[in-house]
Amino acid sequence: MFGSLQGKTAIVTGGSMGIGKGIARVFAKHGANVAVVARNLEAAEACAAELNGNGGGTVIAIKGDVQDRDSMKDVAREVHEKFGSIDVLCANAGIFPSANLETMTNEDWDTVMNTNAKGTFHSVQACIPYLKQAEYGRIVITSSITGPVTGYPGWSHYAASKAAQLGFMRTASLELAGDGITVNAVLPGNVLTEGLEGLGEDYLEEMASAIPMKKLGRVEDIGYAALFLASKEAGFITGQTIIVDGGQILPEN
């Protein structure tokens, strides 16, 4: 099924670690060329070096900041010059610092919104001219269950940014449908990333206990959902979301 990604070019923002790295690994494994974009070029280069040779696609590292519109335009131009096309954008870059409402500053709010919501806008806008040239263009946004579906103390700014991504997605999908570009989102639940591994086994077990499948998701689980939405076979799906959470949001209590 995923043979349609062979030879396609995908940009993955925030691709050097966590869910982004999982997405990059899955795409490269299935034959796509992948540009791993991150603010930290060394981290992106280490990711590219690790992923190259594990599949049919070529993985490169590019420094880029989703908060900076010009930076993302430079990223898109460089990727197009390197591979000759941009077929898929995985707008994955995001941050999730904790701050409660009573002490949250304007800077706390703006930093999260500028990265998660405005960063998605910058990434999409930069890639549109190239996606229009592709055989079929695909945009896959990494949102979250937090905000669109659930809430979590300390994450009101994060939740707002993730809900904002979905509002953006629905209108963007309408604007770009005539160009054969689909826009969809993946909403992860609790996923085991580098950031969680250092919190200890007790904490991880507590997180897993809230999931009916009694385990945390893998970054590759999100990668495969994104891969499906980026495939040729998913061409009649746009403006939609896929929740990947092991049933986390289902219990009533």
C-alpha positions as CSV (number, residue, x, y, z in Angstrom):
1,M,0.0,0.0,0.0
2,F,2.7,2.5,1.0
3,G,4.6,1.9,-2.2
4,S,3.2,5.2,-3.4
5,L,5.7,7.0,-1.2
6,Q,8.6,5.6,-3.0
7,G,10.8,8.4,-4.4
8,K,8.5,11.2,-2.9
9,T,10.1,13.9,-0.8
10,A,8.9,14.7,2.7
11,I,9.8,17.5,5.0
12,V,9.4,16.8,8.7
13,T,9.7,19.8,11.0
14,G,10.9,19.1,14.5
15,G,12.2,15.9,13.0
16,S,15.4,15.4,15.0
17,M,13.8,13.7,18.0
18,G,10.6,12.3,19.5
19,I,7.6,11.9,17.3
20,G,9.2,13.8,14.5
21,K,12.1,11.3,14.4
22,G,9.6,8.5,14.4
23,I,7.8,10.0,11.4
24,A,11.1,10.5,9.6
25,R,12.1,6.9,10.2
26,V,8.9,5.5,8.9
27,F,8.9,7.6,5.8
28,A,12.5,6.8,5.0
29,K,11.8,3.1,5.6
30,H,9.1,3.2,2.9
31,G,11.3,4.8,0.3
32,A,10.6,8.5,0.7
33,N,13.4,11.1,0.7
34,V,13.2,13.0,4.0
35,A,14.4,16.4,5.1
36,V,14.7,16.5,8.9
37,V,14.3,20.1,9.9
38,A,15.3,21.4,13.4
39,R,16.7,24.5,15.0
40,N,19.6,22.4,16.2
41,L,21.5,21.4,13.1
42,E,23.8,19.0,15.0
43,A,20.8,17.1,16.3
44,A,19.2,17.0,12.8
45,E,22.5,15.7,11.3
46,A,22.8,13.0,14.0
47,C,19.2,11.9,13.2
48,A,19.9,11.9,9.4
49,A,23.1,9.8,10.0
50,E,21.2,7.3,12.1
51,L,18.3,6.9,9.6
52,N,20.2,6.8,6.4
53,G,20.7,3.3,5.2
54,N,17.7,1.9,7.0
55,G,15.4,2.2,4.1
56,G,15.1,3.2,0.4
57,G,15.0,6.9,1.0
58,T,17.7,9.5,1.5
59,V,17.6,11.5,4.7
60,I,19.1,15.0,5.0
61,A,19.4,17.5,7.8
62,I,18.4,21.2,7.4
63,K,18.5,23.9,10.0
64,G,15.2,25.8,10.2
65,D,13.0,27.6,12.7
66,V,9.3,27.3,12.3
67,Q,8.8,30.6,14.2
68,D,10.6,32.4,11.4
69,R,8.7,32.7,8.1
70,D,11.8,33.5,6.1
71,S,13.6,30.5,7.6
72,M,10.9,28.1,6.5
73,K,10.9,29.6,3.0
74,D,14.7,29.0,2.8
75,V,14.1,25.4,4.0
76,A,11.5,24.7,1.3
77,R,13.7,26.2,-1.3
78,E,16.7,24.1,-0.2
79,V,14.7,20.9,-0.1
80,H,13.3,21.5,-3.6
81,E,16.8,22.2,-5.0
82,K,18.1,19.0,-3.4
83,F,15.4,16.6,-4.4
84,G,13.5,18.4,-7.2
85,S,10.1,18.2,-5.5
86,I,8.3,18.6,-2.2
87,D,5.4,16.1,-2.0
88,V,4.7,15.9,1.7
89,L,4.9,18.3,4.6
90,C,4.7,16.8,8.1
91,A,4.2,19.9,10.3
92,N,5.3,18.3,13.5
93,A,7.4,20.9,15.4
94,G,6.0,21.7,18.8
95,I,6.8,22.4,22.4
96,F,4.9,21.7,25.6
97,P,6.3,23.6,28.6
98,S,4.1,23.6,31.7
99,A,2.7,26.8,33.2
100,N,-0.4,27.2,35.3
101,L,-2.9,30.0,34.6
102,E,-2.1,32.1,37.7
103,T,1.6,32.5,36.9
104,M,1.7,32.1,33.1
105,T,3.3,35.1,31.4
106,N,2.6,36.6,28.0
107,E,6.0,35.3,27.0
108,D,5.0,31.8,28.0
109,W,1.8,32.0,26.0
110,D,3.4,33.6,22.9
111,T,6.3,31.2,22.8
112,V,4.0,28.1,22.7
113,M,1.6,29.7,20.2
114,N,4.3,31.0,17.9
115,T,5.9,27.6,17.8
116,N,2.9,25.3,17.6
117,A,0.3,27.3,15.8
118,K,2.1,30.0,13.9
119,G,4.9,27.6,13.2
120,T,2.4,25.3,11.4
121,F,1.2,28.3,9.3
122,H,4.8,29.3,8.4
123,S,5.7,25.7,7.4
124,V,2.6,25.2,5.3
125,Q,2.8,28.6,3.6
126,A,6.4,28.0,2.6
127,C,5.7,24.7,1.0
128,I,2.5,25.5,-0.9
129,P,4.2,26.6,-4.1
130,Y,6.1,23.3,-4.3
131,L,3.2,21.1,-3.2
132,K,1.1,22.6,-6.0
133,Q,3.7,21.3,-8.5
134,A,3.7,17.8,-7.1
135,E,1.7,14.9,-8.6
136,Y,-0.3,15.1,-5.4
137,G,0.5,17.2,-2.3
138,R,0.1,16.1,1.3
139,I,0.1,18.1,4.5
140,V,0.0,16.2,7.8
141,I,-0.1,18.2,11.0
142,T,0.9,16.7,14.4
143,S,-1.7,18.0,16.8
144,S,-2.7,16.3,20.1
145,I,-5.6,14.9,22.0
146,T,-4.9,17.7,24.5
147,G,-6.8,20.7,23.4
148,P,-9.0,19.3,20.7
149,V,-10.4,16.5,22.9
150,T,-9.0,16.6,26.4
151,G,-7.4,19.0,28.8
152,Y,-4.4,18.8,31.2
153,P,-3.5,21.1,34.1
154,G,-0.6,23.4,33.2
155,W,-1.1,23.1,29.5
156,S,-3.8,25.7,28.7
157,H,-1.4,27.5,26.2
158,Y,-0.4,24.1,24.7
159,A,-4.0,23.0,24.5
160,A,-5.1,26.3,22.8
161,S,-2.3,25.9,20.2
162,K,-3.2,22.3,19.4
163,A,-6.9,23.2,19.0
164,A,-5.9,26.2,16.8
165,Q,-4.0,23.8,14.5
166,L,-7.2,22.0,13.7
167,G,-9.1,25.2,12.9
168,F,-6.3,26.1,10.6
169,M,-6.3,22.6,9.1
170,R,-10.0,22.7,8.2
171,T,-9.9,26.0,6.4
172,A,-6.5,25.2,4.7
173,S,-8.0,22.0,3.4
174,L,-10.7,23.9,1.7
175,E,-8.3,26.5,0.2
176,L,-6.0,23.8,-1.2
177,A,-8.4,21.1,-2.3
178,G,-8.6,22.5,-5.8
179,D,-4.8,22.0,-6.1
180,G,-5.0,18.4,-5.2
181,I,-3.4,19.0,-1.8
182,T,-4.9,17.3,1.2
183,V,-4.5,18.6,4.8
184,N,-5.1,16.3,7.7
185,A,-3.9,15.8,11.3
186,V,-2.7,13.1,13.6
187,L,-3.7,13.5,17.3
188,P,-1.3,11.5,19.5
189,G,-2.1,10.4,23.1
190,N,0.7,9.4,25.5
191,V,3.7,8.4,23.4
192,L,7.1,7.3,24.7
193,T,9.7,9.8,23.7
194,E,13.2,10.7,24.9
195,G,11.6,13.4,27.1
196,L,9.6,10.9,29.0
197,E,12.2,8.2,29.4
198,G,14.1,10.2,32.0
199,L,11.0,10.5,34.2
200,G,11.4,7.0,35.7
201,E,9.6,3.7,35.4
202,D,6.9,4.6,38.1
203,Y,5.8,7.6,36.1
204,L,5.8,5.7,32.8
205,E,3.7,2.9,34.4
206,E,1.2,5.5,35.8
207,M,0.9,7.0,32.3
208,A,0.4,3.6,30.7
209,S,-2.2,2.6,33.2
210,A,-4.5,5.4,31.9
211,I,-4.5,3.7,28.5
212,P,-6.9,0.8,27.9
213,M,-4.2,-1.1,25.9
214,K,-2.0,-0.7,29.1
215,K,1.1,0.6,27.2
216,L,2.4,3.9,25.8
217,G,2.4,4.5,22.1
218,R,5.6,4.4,20.1
219,V,6.7,7.2,17.9
220,E,6.4,4.9,15.0
221,D,2.7,4.5,15.7
222,I,2.3,8.2,14.9
223,G,4.6,7.8,11.9
224,Y,2.5,5.1,10.3
225,A,-0.7,7.2,10.7
226,A,1.1,10.1,9.0
227,L,2.4,7.8,6.3
228,F,-1.2,6.7,5.5
229,L,-2.5,10.2,5.3
230,A,0.5,11.1,3.0
231,S,-0.1,8.2,0.7
232,K,-1.7,8.3,-2.8
233,E,-4.4,5.9,-1.5
234,A,-5.6,8.5,1.1
235,G,-6.2,11.1,-1.7
236,F,-10.0,11.5,-0.9
237,I,-9.4,12.3,2.8
238,T,-8.9,15.9,3.7
239,G,-9.7,18.1,6.7
240,Q,-9.8,15.1,9.0
241,T,-8.1,13.8,12.1
242,I,-6.9,10.4,13.3
243,I,-6.6,9.9,17.0
244,V,-3.7,7.5,17.9
245,D,-3.9,6.9,21.6
246,G,-4.5,3.2,22.4
247,G,-8.1,4.1,23.5
248,Q,-6.9,6.7,26.0
249,I,-9.9,9.1,25.6
250,L,-12.6,6.4,25.6
251,P,-13.2,5.6,29.3
252,E,-15.9,7.7,31.1
253,N,-13.8,7.9,34.3
